[in-house]
Amino acid sequence: MPYEIIEKIELGTSGTIFEMVLKTPLIAKKAYAGNFVIVRINETGERIPLTIADYDREKGTITLVIQVVGKSTKLLCNQKVGGMILDVVGPLGNRIHVEKYEHPIVIIGGGIGIAPCYPQAKELKEAGNKIITILGARSKGLLIWKDRLNSVSDELIITTDDGSEGIKGVVTDPLKEIIKEKEISLVIAIGPLIMMKYVVLTTNGSGGLPKVKTFVSLNTIMIDGTGMCGCCRFSTLDGGVQFACVDGPDVDGHIVDFDNLLKRADRFLDQEKHSLECYDEECRALEKFKSEVT
C-alpha cells in the first residue's frame, strides 16, 4: 500500500535537506526513538534506511529528514505533497533504553544526524533526565531543528566549523569542557562516522578525561533491515561482528571499530556520484525536450 506525503519542508539554506511527514498509522502507533524505516520510492527504487525523526500517534504520522546525497535521495526529495511512496517498512531496529539517570545526559547531533536526536532527547527528558544538547554543522545554513531540540533540552550548545553560528569548532570541544566540569551519566552521538569516532575517543577514558558510557547510531548500508542480508555488519574492537539493523542502530560506541567502518563506508562513493550525475543529465535532457516541444 502506498504512503502519502502530507507535508514537505526545506530545511536550512543548502537546498539539499528536506523534512517529510508521511501518513503511516500502523508505523506511528509502534514507533519509538531509535527506530528506523526502509523506504522504496517505486518498484525499481533502491531501499533507503531512514531514522524516524518524530512520530505522532494521534495523527498517524512519522517525520523523516532526508539529505540529497545520491540519485535515490534526490528522487525522494523531489516528491511533492500529496505524492505517494510505494513502500515504507518499519518500525525497525531497537528502541533506545529509556530510564532515569542520576546525572545529566549529553546528546550530540552532527549534520543530518541532528534530526534523530530529537526523539531521543524528548523521550529521555520525559523520563525526568537533564538533557545537554550539542549540535554541530559545517556552517549555519546546515543547522536544522534548533528550536525543536531547544524545547526538549535544559542546555543547548551550537558549534559550526566556520564559526557562522555558536562556537567555532567541533562538537568535541564543548564536550570535553562538560566532562571536565561535571559528572555525566551518558553520551549519545548521532551524525557522521568521523564525528562519532572522535566523540568516542573523547569519552573512552584514554585522553585523561573520565570514561563515560556512550551510544552511537550506525546508519551503515542496509538492504532488508532484519539481519538477513548482512550488509550492515560492523566489526567490534574485540574481533566480533554485530549488525546495525538488529543489534542497533544505537550501539555501545566504545566497542565499534570505527577505522574499519570508515573504510567500508567509502566503497560506493564513486558509484553514488556517477548515478547522481547520470540522473541529473537525464533530467536536463527531459527539460530540454519539453521546452522544444512546447
Secondary structure as GFF3:
##gff-version 3
##sequence-region A 1 294
A	DSSP	beta_strand	3	11	.	.	.	ID=ss1
A	DSSP	beta_strand	17	23	.	.	.	ID=ss2
A	DSSP	alpha_helix	25	30	.	.	.	ID=ss3
A	DSSP	beta_strand	36	40	.	.	.	ID=ss4
A	DSSP	beta_strand	48	51	.	.	.	ID=ss5
A	DSSP	beta_strand	54	56	.	.	.	ID=ss6
A	DSSP	beta_strand	61	67	.	.	.	ID=ss7
A	DSSP	alpha_helix	71	77	.	.	.	ID=ss8
A	DSSP	beta_strand	84	85	.	.	.	ID=ss9
A	DSSP	beta_strand	87	92	.	.	.	ID=ss10
A	DSSP	beta_strand	105	110	.	.	.	ID=ss11
A	DSSP	three_ten_helix	111	113	.	.	.	ID=ss12
A	DSSP	alpha_helix	114	126	.	.	.	ID=ss13
A	DSSP	beta_strand	131	137	.	.	.	ID=ss14
A	DSSP	three_ten_helix	140	142	.	.	.	ID=ss15
A	DSSP	alpha_helix	146	151	.	.	.	ID=ss16
A	DSSP	beta_strand	155	160	.	.	.	ID=ss17
A	DSSP	beta_strand	167	168	.	.	.	ID=ss18
A	DSSP	alpha_helix	172	181	.	.	.	ID=ss19
A	DSSP	beta_strand	186	190	.	.	.	ID=ss20
A	DSSP	alpha_helix	193	203	.	.	.	ID=ss21
A	DSSP	beta_strand	214	217	.	.	.	ID=ss22
A	DSSP	beta_strand	233	235	.	.	.	ID=ss23
A	DSSP	beta_strand	241	243	.	.	.	ID=ss24
A	DSSP	alpha_helix	244	247	.	.	.	ID=ss25
A	DSSP	beta_strand	250	252	.	.	.	ID=ss26
A	DSSP	three_ten_helix	253	255	.	.	.	ID=ss27
A	DSSP	alpha_helix	258	265	.	.	.	ID=ss28
A	DSSP	alpha_helix	269	293	.	.	.	ID=ss29
###
